[in-house]
Amino acid sequence: MAETDAETASLHRAAISGESVPGDLSSELTMRCTIRGIRHQDGFGVELMERQQLPLSIKRALNARAIMSNSIPTGMDTSEQTPYCFWYPDVPSEDTLRQLLRHNSGKSMAYQVGRACAAGGYASLYKQLDLLPDVSIAEEARDSGASGSKEIYDSIVQQPCRYAVMDDYNRIVRDTPIPMAFLNGNTCTRSTLSRKKVIYNDYITSKHSLEPVLDITEDWNLDVDGVPVSLQPIDQEIFSLYTPLPLDLPNVDKDVLILMAAWSGNIDRYARLRRERMVLGERECVIRGIYHHTFFAKWCHLNLDSTFYKHVHARFVMNNDLSWVTDLTPDDQLPVIIWHPNLAQVTTYLELHRRKPGMEEQVAVALAKGGWFGHFSKLNPTPTANLVDAAFLCRDQRCSDFLWERESEFQDADLDPEYSGAGETYVLSSEFLTRDHSMLYRELSLYDLGVVCPFGTEGKEDCSHIGCISNVLMYVSATPRIQLSQEYKYIDLDTVYRDGPYVSPEDRKRLGCWPDPHRPPSGYRKGRDEPFSAGGRT
């Protein structure tokens, strides 16, 4: 987005906070900021109703705010002017909901009122609606702490057949409900809206898409302060990573479950958990799963869009299958990394080059990684930045030396993101570009998984710490045997193990270091004020 100047940013923040109404609503971001202010500040933006050709989303926001303020709006003559959600941030009274039903007795409104009943705990009114047992209403009721909400929840989950009637992804009530539905975390509950805020700042609004996967309030869930989702603890969700999924998913944020199912190539879990649109970091995790798991790659080839084909084809190459290579195979479906996590037979690479001479660079990298210098020199590839960089990292330096002997032919160009680990293969590339860390965290966030980058209060990327999937693997392995005290954000177990004889008995017990060694004859290391190296004191 181009709106990055200080004046526009100030206008957006004022709209989000409900302080002033922007004069120009033509910008998508400005409109979303205004909707947020309308929904959260009673009376804000009511003068907009006098404008001609007011965007329908603004009208819906004003009508939603009126309902939440226990007033029945007059401007809901069509479905386009009727808000999908009118139970967040405030829940209207039961009497207001009854009046709303008298003004609009349609099927959609009945289920929307039922959803508001689940949020507000209005069990008596809910029973009178005589609705199909909808899993979205059940998840909203389970999420609510209102007194009557549990009664609504129980009345739904006890039914032998439940339905998916409300669709939060598309903000509609289905004409044909889906039977035999389970609670699968596809409901944007009130607590989800309170927790998963998009924090406004200049950098994120100019460089990144803000629209969340679930946007039932149509305001992108913007806010001017709060903790970004990527930095919020995911301890509760981690437990579900190593236990079978129940038919009814518990009340967890399933995004981390989606990411790890894709990363590990688990078809059953991923197919069940995935949302209608990919969450942040999901594409990178899917690509990693494709490279490591042939069955998952095949499933993705049959069920995902063609932008994943190049990665599926890479997996097929490493399986020594070239049946997909034809004269009609488009260039954007030709793979780049064809040697990780395993190498194909050398004859596979040579045949691939014969069929697709344009893949000389990819084949040359694979030959260098495999240590096939004879075939590499016979191929005599043109030195490129990608090839020189890859050959330099190989154990057999003959390929690198061979390229530098042709330094005069070197074609200077930027590294391909897939080679450098900066593109969509970032999660995969981190496996061979960086070593695993041995950091044990007291609590984890999505950022610590290395698939999401957070933004600070000034709107700049926080690169002080590089997340890695190994962090969650370490956490799952060590918890609950090792419990870090509140003074530490994380510790480096590599240092703990290296300094084992110097770790105090108290820390040894807490960190699971056994047995407790005697004090070394030479004494403790001089100049060490702490028993072990622990980064990230809070």
N, C-alpha and C positions, 0 to 999 in steps of 0.2 A: 504494500500500500504506500501511496506517495505522501500521505498526510503525516509528516514527521516534525513539522516546525513547532516551536514552543507555543505559539498562539493557538494552533489547532489542538495540541495536546491539552492545553489548559481548558479549552472549550469542551473537549471530551470528558475530562475529569469533572467539570462542573455539571455536565449532563448526567453522568453516572451518579453523582452525589445528590442530584435533584436540586441544584442551586440555580441554574439558568437554562432556558430552553434555546437550543441552537436555532438560528434563523434559517439555515440551509440544511435540509434533510436529504439531499440528493446522494450524499456519501453513505455507503452501506454501514461503515463503522460508526459514523455519526448517528445514524438511525438506531443502531443497536445500543449505543450508549444512552440515547434518549429513552428507549424502551425500558432500559434498566432503571433509570431515574423515575419513570412513571410508575413502574411496578412497586418500587420500594418507598416512594414518597407520596403519601396521599395528597391530592390536590395539584401535584406537579404536572404541568403540561396540559391542563384541561382547556386552555385557550386554543390549543391546536385544533380542536373540533370545529372551530370557525374557519379554518383554512380550506380552500378548494383543493381537490385532488390529493387529499391526505393519504399516505400509504396505508394499505389495509392492516399491516402489522402494527402501526401506531394506533389505529382504531381498536384493534383487538387488545392492545395493552391498556388503553384507557378504559375499555369495558371490563377487563379483568380487574383493574384497580378499583373500579366502582363496585363490582361484586364483592371483592375482598373487604371493602369498606361498608358492606351491608346496604348497598343501594342497587336497585335494579336499573341498569342502563336502558335508555330508549333507542340507542343506535345499534341494535343487534337484529336487524331485519333479515339479514342473510347469513348463511353459514360462514361466508368469508369474513364477516365482522364479529363472529363468535369466537372467543379465545378457547384454545384447547385446555390450558391450565389456568384455573382461578383459585388455587389452593396454596400458592406460594408467592410471596413470602408469608402471607397471612391466610388463615382459613376463615371463610365467612361463617356466620352463625347458622344454626339449623333452620331458623325461621326464614332467613334469606334464601337458603337453598330451596325451601318449600315454595316460596314466591317465584323463584326462578323456574321451577318446574311448571308452575301455572302459566307462566309466560311462554314457555317453550317445552312442549311435551314430547319432543322427538326422541328417538332411540339414542342418538349420540349424547344429548343432554342428560338423559337418565344415567348413563354410565359415567359421565363426567361428574355428576352430582354424587354418584356412588363412590367415586374416587375421593371427592372432597369429604364424604362421610367417613371414609377410612382414615383420612388424615386428621379429622376432627373428633373421631370417636362417636359419631352419631349412629349408634347401632339400630335404634328404633326406626329412623327414617330409611336406613339402608334396607331393612327387612321389607318395608313397604314398597320399595322399588321393584322387587321380584326380578332381579337380574340373573343372568347366567353367572355361574361362579368364575369370575375373571381373575387370572393370575396377577395381572397388574394391580388390581384393587387389593388382592391378598398381600402382595409385596409392600404396598403403601401402608396397609394396616399393620403389618409386622414391624415396619419401620417406625410407626408412630408410638408415642408414649401415652396417648390419650386413653382414658379409662375404658371406653367402649370399643376401641380398635381391636383388642384381642378377640372379642366376641365376633367381630366381622371376619377376622382372619380365620378363626376356627371354623366358622360356618362355611367358608370357601374350601379350605384344605381338606375338610372331612368328606367332601363330595367325591363320588367314584369317578366322575369325569369333569375335568375343569377345562376352561376355554381361554384362548388368547383373543380378547376382544379389543382392548385398547392397544394402540401401536404408538409408542412414544418416539420411535425413530422418525415416523412420518407425520406425527401429530394428527392421527385419525382414529375414529372408532370403526372397526371393520364391519362391513355389511354382512360378510360371511365369516363368523368367528371360527378360529382354528381349534378343533376338539383335541382332547387328550394332551393338554398342555401342562407343563410343569413350571415351577418357579425357577427361572433360569437367569435372573439378574438383568433382565432387559427393561426394567422399570426405572425411570428417573425419579427416585423418591425425594422427599423434602430434605432428608439428611444428605443425599447425594448433591443436591443443589447448594446446600450450605457448605459442603466440604470441597467440592470440585470447582473452585472458582478460577477464572482466567484473569490473572492480575494484569491490569493495564499498565503499559509503559511504552516509551517511544520505540524501543528496539523491537519488541515482540509484535507490535502492531504494524510495523513497517516491513518486517522480514518474514513473518509467519502467518499462516491461516489461523484465525481465532475460533472459527465455528466448531463447537464440540460435536461429538458423535450424537449425543442426546441434547436437544435444545428445546424442551417443551415450553420454555418461557419466552423464546424468540429474542433473547437479549445476550446470547452467547455466554451467559453467566459471568459477565464482566464485573470487576470490582477494582477499586483503587488500592486496596491493601488486603493483606492476608497471606497465607502460606501457599505457594504454588503446589498443585497436585503432585508434581514430580519430586517434591521434597517432603511429602507427608509419609509417616511410617506405614509400612505394609506388613507388620508382624502378623496380624490376624490372617491375612491372605496367604502368608507363607505356609501356615499349617495345612492349608488345602492343597499345597503342591505335592505332598507326599501321602495323601490319603485318597481313597476312591471318592469320586464325586457322587453324592447322593442324588436321588431323583429330583428332589427339590433343593436347589442350591441355597446354602445359608446366606445370611445377610452380610456379604463381603463385596468389595470392589473387585469385580472379576477381570479387570484389565490386566493385572499382573499374571493371572492364571492363563489368560489368552496368550500373552507374550511368551510365557514359559512352555506352554503347550506347543506353540509354533517353533520355538527354539529347539525343543527336544524332538520335534517331528512326530508328536503323538496325534495320530489322525482322529481317534475317537474323541479325545478331550477337545482338540482344536475345532473339529466340526461342530461339536455341541456348543462350545463357549463363544465362538466368534460372533461379532456383531455385524449389522448390515453394512457398516463402513469400518474400515480399519482404524484402530486407535494408534496413537503416536508410538512409534517404535515397532509396530507390528510387522510392517513390510520387511524391515531388516531382520527380524527374528524368523519370519517365514523363509527368507532366503537362506539363512543359516540352516534351518531345518531341512530345506531342499538339498543342500550340499552334503549333509551328513546322512540322510535317510532316503533310500531309493523309493520305498513304499510311499512315503510322504510326498516325495517329488512327483510320483505318478499321480497321486490324488490331486495335487496342485495343478498338474498339467490338464487334468480332466475337469477341474472345478473352478480354477481361478482364471483371471484374464491373461491375455497373451504377453503382457509385460513381464511375466514370470518365466516365459518359455526359455529365454537365454540361460537362466540359472538351472532350469530342469535339464536342458541340453548339456550343461556342464556336468551334471551328475551322470547323465547317460554316457558321456565321453569317458568318465572315470570308471564306468562299468564296461568299457570297451565296446560300446554300442554306437555305431555311426549310421544306423538305419534312418535316422531323422534327417541326415544331410542329403539334400537334393539340390538340383539347379534352381528350384523355386524357393528354397529357404531364404527368407529375407535377412539382410545384414543385421537388423536390430534383434534377431533371434540367435545370433552367433555368440557363444559364451566367451568370457575373458579369462576368468580363473578356472583352469582345467587341470589343476594339479594338487588341489587341497580339498578335502582332507586326505586323499590318497591319490597315488599316481596310476595312470592306465599303463598298458603295455606300450613299449616304445613303438611297436609297429602301428598301434592305434593312432599315435600322434603323427607319424609319417604319412599314414593314409589320409588322415584329416587334412594335412597340408596339401596332399595331392588333389583332394577334392575341392578344397577351399584355399587356394594360394594366398588369398587376402588375410588368412589367419597365421601368417608367418610369425608375427611377433608372439602370439599366444603359444604357438607350438614351440618356438625357441625357448620361451620361459620354462615351459614344461620339461623340455630336454635338459635345460640347465639345472632345474630342481631335481631331476632324476639322476644327474651325474653322467649323462650320456654325452660326453664331450665329443666323441667321434662323430656321432650323428649331428651334434650341434655345429661342429666345424664344417661338416659336409653341407649342411643347410646354408651356412654362411649368411646369417641374417643381417639385415641392415641395422647398425647400432641406433637405438632410440633411447630416450630417457627412461621409458618403462623397462626396457630390456636391460639396460646397464644397471639400473637400480635393483632389479630382481636378481641379476647375475652376481652382483656384489654381495648379496645376502646368502648366496649358496656356499656350501662347505668347499666344494671343488672350485678353486679360484681360476682354473684354466679357462673357463668360459668368460669370466670377467677380463682376464688378461687378453684373451682373443679379441674382445670387443675394443679394448683400449688401444690395441695395435692398429685399429682402424679409426682412430680418433678423428682423423680428417673428414671422415664420412658421417660423423655423428650428426643426427638430426635433432636439433635442440627444440624441445617442446615441453609443455607442462605435463606432469604425470597424470595418467588416467586415474580418476578418482577410485576406480575399482582396484587398481594396483596399490595406490597410496593409502587405502583404507578410509578415505574421506567421503565416499559415496554411499549408495544404498547397501553395499556389502560391508559396511562398517563393522557390524557385529561379527560377521564371519572373518574379516581381515584382522580383527583384534587378536584372533587366535594365533596367527603366525607373525604378526608385527610386534606384539608385546608379550612378555612373559606373564604367567599367572601370578597374581598377588596372594599373599597370605594374610590379608587384613581381616580381622574379625570385628564386626560392628555390633554396638549395643542394640541398635535398631537400624533397619534398612528402609530406603525409599526407592522409588522407581529410578531416580538418578543414579543410585549406587549400582544398579544393574547394568549401566552403561548403554542403555537404549534411549534415554531421554536426557536432554540438556536443559537445566533450569536457567532462569534469568533473575538477576538480582534486582534490587529496588531501583537501581539506576538504569535498568533495561539492558544490561550487558551480560554476555555469556560468562558463567562462572566456570573457569577452566582450572581452578586450583586443585581439583580432584578429578581423576579419571575413573569413572565407574567401570565395572567389569562383571560379567556373569559369574565369575568365580567367587565374587563376594556372597552371592546368595547360596552357592554350593557350600561354601565354608560355613555360612550361618546355619544352614539346615543340618550339616554334619555335627556341629559343635553344640547347638542349642538342644536341650537346656543344661547340658553338663557344665558348660562354661557360661557364667553370668558376669558380665562386666558391671562394675559399680558405676554410679551416676556421674562420677568425675571424668569418665572416659567416653569419648564418642566411638573410638575404635582403638585396637592395638595391633601391632605387627607381630604375628606369631613367629615369623622367621627370626626376628630379633630375640623373642622370648626363648625359642629353642636354642639359638646360638649362645645365649647368655644363661642357659639353664642353671649352671652351678652358682650363679650370682643372684638368682631370683629368691626373694625372701620366702620363708615358709608360708606366710599368710597368702602371698600372691600365688605360690605354687598350688596351694589347695584350691584357690579360686579359679585358676587357669587349667586345672587338670594335669599338672606336671607331676608325674609319679615315676619312681619313688623320690622321696626328698633326699637329695645328696647332702653329704657333710660339707661344711665350709671348706673350700679349697685351701691347701697348705699355704699357697701364696697370698691368701687373703683376697678381699674383694677388689675389683678394679679401682684404680685411683681416679678421682675426679668424677665418679658417677654419683649423682645426687638421687637418682631413681633406680629401683630394682630392675627395671627393664625399659626399653625404648617404647613409649606409647604415644602415638600421634593423636592429634585431635582432642586434647583436653577440652571439655565443655566449659 
